[in-house]
Amino acid sequence: MGLYDDKERGDERVHFAREDEKLLRKLLSKVKAQADQVDKQGADGHKDAEAAKLKKILPKHKLTDQEIELLLGWKHGVGDEL
């Protein structure tokens, strides 16, 4: 086993770890979407709480509702294709 083999094996691990992360994020997004459909009231309450926290973190920026939606979508991996 040479140094090249170790590097190749390490690169392979990194590649598969990244692929696993992508798949897990996609799965989490699907689970969240399903949970939001089942518990609409809870989802709305959670969304409102997240928006309020975001406004508190960034008070100087006077974020619009659309900007908040985009940021929360980004946080949850929605719209990654943008």
C-alpha positions as CSV (number, residue, x, y, z in Angstrom):
1,M,0.0,0.0,0.0
2,G,1.6,3.2,-1.1
3,L,0.9,6.8,-0.4
4,Y,-1.1,7.1,-3.6
5,D,-3.5,4.3,-2.4
6,D,-4.1,6.0,0.9
7,K,-4.8,9.3,-0.9
8,E,-7.2,7.6,-3.3
9,R,-9.0,5.9,-0.5
10,G,-9.3,9.2,1.4
11,D,-10.6,11.0,-1.6
12,E,-13.2,8.2,-2.1
13,R,-14.3,8.5,1.5
14,V,-14.7,12.3,1.1
15,H,-16.7,11.8,-2.1
16,F,-19.1,9.3,-0.6
17,A,-19.5,11.4,2.6
18,R,-20.5,14.4,0.5
19,E,-22.9,12.2,-1.5
20,D,-24.4,10.9,1.7
21,E,-24.8,14.4,3.0
22,K,-26.7,15.5,-0.1
23,L,-29.0,12.5,0.1
24,L,-29.7,13.0,3.8
25,R,-30.5,16.7,3.2
26,K,-32.9,15.8,0.5
27,L,-34.5,13.2,2.7
28,L,-34.8,15.7,5.6
29,S,-36.4,18.2,3.3
30,K,-39.0,15.6,2.2
31,V,-39.7,14.6,5.8
32,K,-40.1,18.2,6.8
33,A,-42.5,18.8,3.9
34,Q,-44.6,15.8,4.9
35,A,-44.6,16.9,8.6
36,D,-45.7,20.4,7.6
37,Q,-48.6,19.0,5.6
38,V,-49.7,16.8,8.5
39,D,-49.4,19.5,11.2
40,K,-50.2,22.7,9.3
41,Q,-50.8,24.7,12.5
42,G,-47.5,23.5,14.1
43,A,-45.6,24.3,10.9
44,D,-47.1,27.8,10.7
45,G,-46.2,28.4,14.3
46,H,-42.6,27.2,13.7
47,K,-42.3,29.3,10.6
48,D,-43.5,32.4,12.4
49,A,-41.0,31.8,15.3
50,E,-38.1,31.3,12.8
51,A,-39.1,34.5,11.0
52,A,-39.2,36.5,14.3
53,K,-35.8,35.1,15.2
54,L,-34.4,36.1,11.8
55,K,-35.8,39.7,12.2
56,K,-34.2,39.9,15.6
57,I,-30.8,38.7,14.3
58,L,-30.9,41.2,11.4
59,P,-32.8,44.2,12.7
60,K,-30.9,46.8,10.6
61,H,-31.8,45.2,7.3
62,K,-35.6,45.6,7.4
63,L,-36.2,42.3,5.6
64,T,-39.3,41.9,3.4
65,D,-41.5,38.9,3.8
66,Q,-40.3,37.6,0.5
67,E,-36.6,37.9,1.7
68,I,-37.5,36.1,4.9
69,E,-39.2,33.3,2.9
70,L,-36.1,33.0,0.7
71,L,-33.7,32.8,3.7
72,L,-35.9,30.3,5.5
73,G,-36.1,28.3,2.3
74,W,-32.4,28.3,2.0
75,K,-32.0,27.3,5.6
76,H,-34.2,24.2,5.0
77,G,-32.7,23.4,1.6
78,V,-35.8,24.4,-0.4
79,G,-35.0,26.0,-3.8
80,D,-31.4,24.6,-4.0
81,E,-31.7,24.7,-7.7
82,L,-31.7,28.5,-7.7
